[in-house]
Structure formats: structure tokens, C-alpha cells
Amino acid sequence: MGRNLNLICATWGKGTNAPEGVRDSEHHLEIIVTEVIGEMPFLWLGIGDNQGGHTCRDYLERHSIALLSNYRKPALDPPSPNWLGRYCRSDRVRDSGLWLSDYVDDAYGAAFLDQMETLVREVGKS
């Protein structure tokens, strides 16, 4: 996918509760991001709890992001040169290599990898 000036949007990434007019102006970027993400492979894990803080889901999200993030550390698996996030205004997105900014500067715990292994093995049993 080529990059062009149509991808620049001054309001992109400012807050999470944008007014309708702002959301409308960002719609073209949302479509592009959705298309790119939609082409990626996914693995569905059986978590078994609801969204919210202090849950298995929250723990896995935080530690997965921390593990995969390149923010303020050497990139073990850098994004491709034409990754859309390289054009984001947020340094946390650009430098982490992830299309988000929460938890990118956290550290992951070793127990997280054990828990992920257990969940992935459960997928293999189904």
C-alpha cells in the first residue's frame, strides 16, 4: 500500500471520545487501518472472563503489548518500512511498532509467557 498525503489527519489519535464531525473526518483512515488489520492472521484464545481491569484478559493485553513493543528499546522485530504507523503523529505508535500507545513502555512478566503457553495449548486441544 503506497503512502500519500491523504493519510494525514490532524485529529488522529487525540482522545477516545471524539465528536461526530471529527470521527467523520477520520473515517477514511479508519477504513485503511481496518483493511490492513483485516488481512492479518489471528489466534483466538479462550479467556473466560469479561473485559475490565484486573482480569485475565487485561493481564494478557498489557503483557502482550509490553512483549511486542519496541518503544525505547532495541527492536527485535521492527515493522516493515512501509508500515502505516510510521506516519502516525504519536511517537509511542511510531517507536513501538504497534498501532496503539497504551502499555508500550511497560515490562512483561515471565509468568505471562507460561500463561500464554497454557492458553495456546488449550486452543490446540479443541
C-alpha positions in Angstrom: 0.0 0.0 0.0 1.5 3.3 -1.0 1.7 6.2 1.4 0.4 9.6 0.4 -0.7 13.0 1.9 -4.3 11.8 2.1 -3.3 9.8 5.2 -2.5 13.0 7.2 -5.3 13.8 9.6 -4.6 16.5 12.3 -7.2 15.0 14.8 -6.0 11.3 14.5 -5.1 9.9 18.0 -6.4 12.9 20.0 -8.6 11.4 22.7 -11.0 8.5 22.6 -14.4 10.3 22.6 -14.2 12.5 19.5 -17.3 14.5 18.4 -19.1 13.2 15.3 -17.5 15.7 13.0 -14.1 14.6 14.0 -15.0 10.9 13.6 -16.4 11.6 10.1 -13.2 13.4 9.1 -11.1 10.3 10.3 -13.4 7.8 8.6 -11.1 7.3 5.6 -8.2 6.4 7.9 -10.3 4.0 9.9 -11.2 2.2 6.7 -7.5 1.9 5.7 -6.5 0.7 9.2 -9.3 -1.8 9.2 -8.4 -3.2 5.8 -4.7 -3.6 6.9 -5.6 -5.3 10.2 -8.2 -7.5 8.5 -5.5 -9.1 6.3 -3.5 -10.2 9.4 -3.8 -13.7 10.9 -5.4 -14.1 14.3 -5.4 -16.7 17.0 -8.4 -16.7 19.3 -7.7 -17.6 22.9 -10.4 -18.8 25.3 -10.0 -16.3 28.2 -13.3 -17.0 30.0 -13.7 -13.6 31.8 -15.3 -10.3 30.9 -13.5 -7.2 29.9 -12.4 -4.8 32.6 -9.4 -4.2 34.9 -7.7 -6.9 36.9 -8.9 -9.8 34.7 -7.0 -12.4 32.8 -7.9 -10.6 29.6 -6.4 -7.3 31.0 -3.3 -9.1 32.2 -2.8 -10.7 28.7 -3.4 -7.5 26.9 -0.9 -5.5 29.0 1.8 -8.1 28.9 1.3 -8.9 25.2 1.7 -5.3 24.3 4.8 -4.9 26.6 6.4 -8.0 25.0 5.8 -6.9 21.4 6.6 -3.2 21.8 9.8 -1.7 20.5 9.2 1.5 22.4 12.5 2.9 23.9 14.3 -0.4 23.4 16.1 -2.2 20.5 13.6 -3.5 18.0 13.6 -7.3 18.0 11.0 -7.5 15.2 10.7 -4.0 13.6 7.7 -3.1 11.5 8.1 -3.1 7.7 9.4 0.0 6.1 6.0 0.8 4.6 4.1 0.2 7.8 1.2 2.8 8.2 2.2 3.5 11.8 5.4 5.2 10.7 3.2 8.1 9.6 1.4 8.5 12.9 1.8 11.7 14.9 2.3 9.7 18.1 5.9 8.8 18.9 4.5 5.9 21.0 2.9 4.3 18.0 5.8 5.1 15.6 8.5 3.9 18.0 6.7 0.9 19.5 5.9 -0.6 16.1 2.3 -1.2 17.3 -0.9 0.6 16.4 -1.6 1.7 19.9 0.0 3.7 22.7 -1.2 2.1 26.0 1.3 -0.1 27.8 4.0 0.2 25.1 6.6 1.2 27.8 5.6 -1.5 30.3 7.7 -4.6 31.0 6.2 -8.0 30.6 6.5 -10.6 33.4 8.0 -14.1 32.9 4.8 -15.7 34.2 2.9 -14.2 31.3 4.7 -16.5 28.8 3.7 -19.5 30.8 0.1 -18.4 30.9 0.1 -17.7 27.1 1.6 -21.2 26.5 -1.2 -22.8 28.6 -3.9 -20.9 26.6 -2.4 -21.7 23.2 -2.2 -25.4 24.2 -5.9 -25.3 25.0 -6.6 -24.0 21.5 -4.8 -27.0 20.1 -7.0 -29.3 22.1 -10.2 -28.0 20.6 
